[in-house]
Amino acid sequence: MMKIKIGIKTESLAAVTHKLAVMLADSSKRYIKELLADHESIIIYLRENISRFANEYHDLETSGFITGLMETHGKKSVNDWFPFIFIK
């Protein structure tokens, strides 16, 4: 069995590989959580501004455009359940 010296500890290659895999998985989970939080923030921001453009600015075209963007992001989040499963 191959041994690797890390600092003052000597560990097997399998142990080092396992530790690296755990570190990468944690990093990936963090990245996906941040990505999903950003995605959710976009949906919330768009939803909050739909009526503002329609009512305050009387700009139905922009309101419709924002509605379309929100629907696109909503469909993405519904279709992309894998990241939710991965981080739980």
C-alpha positions in Angstrom: 0.0 0.0 0.0 1.4 3.4 -1.0 1.9 5.9 1.8 1.9 9.7 1.4 3.5 12.0 3.9 1.2 15.0 4.6 2.7 17.4 7.1 3.9 15.1 9.9 1.2 12.4 9.2 1.6 9.5 6.8 -1.6 8.4 5.2 -2.6 5.8 2.6 -3.4 7.0 -0.9 -6.9 5.8 -0.5 -7.3 8.0 2.7 -5.9 11.0 0.9 -8.1 10.4 -2.2 -11.2 10.0 0.1 -10.4 13.3 1.9 -10.0 15.1 -1.4 -13.3 13.7 -2.7 -15.1 14.9 0.4 -13.5 18.4 0.1 -14.6 18.6 -3.6 -18.1 17.4 -2.8 -18.5 20.1 -0.1 -17.1 22.7 -2.4 -19.5 21.6 -5.2 -22.5 21.7 -2.8 -21.6 25.2 -1.7 -21.3 26.3 -5.3 -24.7 24.8 -6.2 -26.3 26.4 -3.2 -25.0 29.8 -4.2 -26.0 29.3 -7.8 -29.6 28.3 -6.8 -29.8 31.3 -4.3 -28.8 33.7 -7.1 -31.4 32.1 -9.5 -34.1 32.5 -6.8 -33.0 36.1 -6.3 -33.5 36.8 -10.0 -37.0 35.3 -9.9 -38.0 37.4 -6.8 -36.6 40.6 -8.3 -38.4 40.0 -11.6 -41.7 39.2 -9.8 -41.5 42.4 -7.7 -41.0 44.6 -10.8 -43.7 43.2 -13.2 -46.6 45.3 -11.7 -44.3 48.3 -11.3 -43.7 48.5 -15.0 -47.4 47.9 -15.8 -49.0 50.2 -13.3 -46.4 52.9 -12.3 -44.8 53.3 -15.7 -47.8 52.2 -17.9 -45.3 50.1 -19.9 -47.1 46.8 -20.7 -44.4 45.7 -23.2 -41.7 45.8 -20.6 -44.0 44.2 -18.0 -44.7 41.4 -20.5 -41.0 41.0 -21.2 -40.2 40.7 -17.5 -43.0 38.2 -17.1 -41.4 36.1 -19.9 -38.0 36.2 -18.2 -39.6 35.2 -14.9 -41.4 32.3 -16.6 -38.1 31.2 -18.2 -36.3 31.2 -14.8 -39.3 29.5 -13.2 -39.2 26.7 -15.7 -35.5 26.3 -15.3 -35.8 25.9 -11.5 -38.7 23.4 -11.9 -36.8 21.4 -14.5 -33.5 21.4 -12.6 -34.4 19.5 -9.5 -31.1 17.5 -9.6 -29.2 20.3 -7.8 -31.8 20.4 -5.0 -31.5 16.6 -4.5 -27.6 16.8 -4.7 -27.3 19.4 -1.9 -29.7 17.7 0.6 
